[in-house]
Amino acid sequence: MSVERATKSGFALEAQQKVHNKYDEVLGNQLLSWIALTTGEVMDTSGSMENFVALLKDGTALCKYVEQDPNAVLICLSSLARKSEKLFGKPGLGPKEAAGEKRQWTEEQLRAGDSIIGLQMGSNKGANASGINMGNTRHM
C-alpha cells in the first residue's frame, strides 16, 4: 500500500474526524501506564493518539504479552477478529454474531401471557428430589 495518499476531503474527512474524536486520551493514558507496569518497559505514557499509535505500532510492547501468555493473546485477537467485520468492515473470523430478532406483540397476546404461571414461579410438578435415598439404608 502506498504511503503517498491524497488528503481526505468531504465525507471521508468527516468520517475520519468522527473516528478520531472518539479517541479517549484518559483511557489511552491508563492503558499505556498499565502496559508499562505489567511489561516492565519504560515508555512515555501520555495518552495522546499520536503517542499511543507510535508506541504500539512496532509491536514490541505487545510481544511482551505473547511471551507471558500466548493463549490470552490468542483469545483477545480472536474476539477482535470476530468483531472486525462490524467495526472495521474487514473480513471476520469465527462464528457470525447473531442479529437480534425484534418481536411485535399485540395487546391481546401480552394480556394472555399475564395469566400463565411460569414453572419458574414455583411448581410441584416436573422433576424433583423425592425418592432419593443415596447413602441411606434400604428399608424393607
C-alpha positions, 0 to 999 in steps of 0.5 A: 500500500502506498504511503503517498495518499491524497488528503481526505476531503468531504465525507471521508474527512468527516468520517475520519474526524468522527473516528478520531474524536472518539479517541479517549486520551484518559483511557489511552493514558491508563492503558499505556501506564498499565502496559508499562507496569505489567511489561516492565518497559519504560515508555512515555505514557501520555495518552495522546493518539499520536503517542499511543499509535507510535508506541504500539505500532512496532509491536514490541510492547505487545510481544511482551504479552505473547511471551507471558501468555500466548493463549490470552493473546490468542483469545483477545485477537480472536474476539477482535477478529470476530468483531472486525467485520462490524467495526472495521468492515474487514473480513471476520473470523469465527462464528457470525454474531447473531442479529437480534430478532425484534418481536411485535406483540399485540395487546391481546397476546401480552394480556394472555401471557399475564395469566400463565404461571411460569414453572419458574414461579414455583411448581410441584410438578416436573422433576424433583428430589423425592425418592432419593435415598443415596447413602441411606439404608434400604428399608424393607 
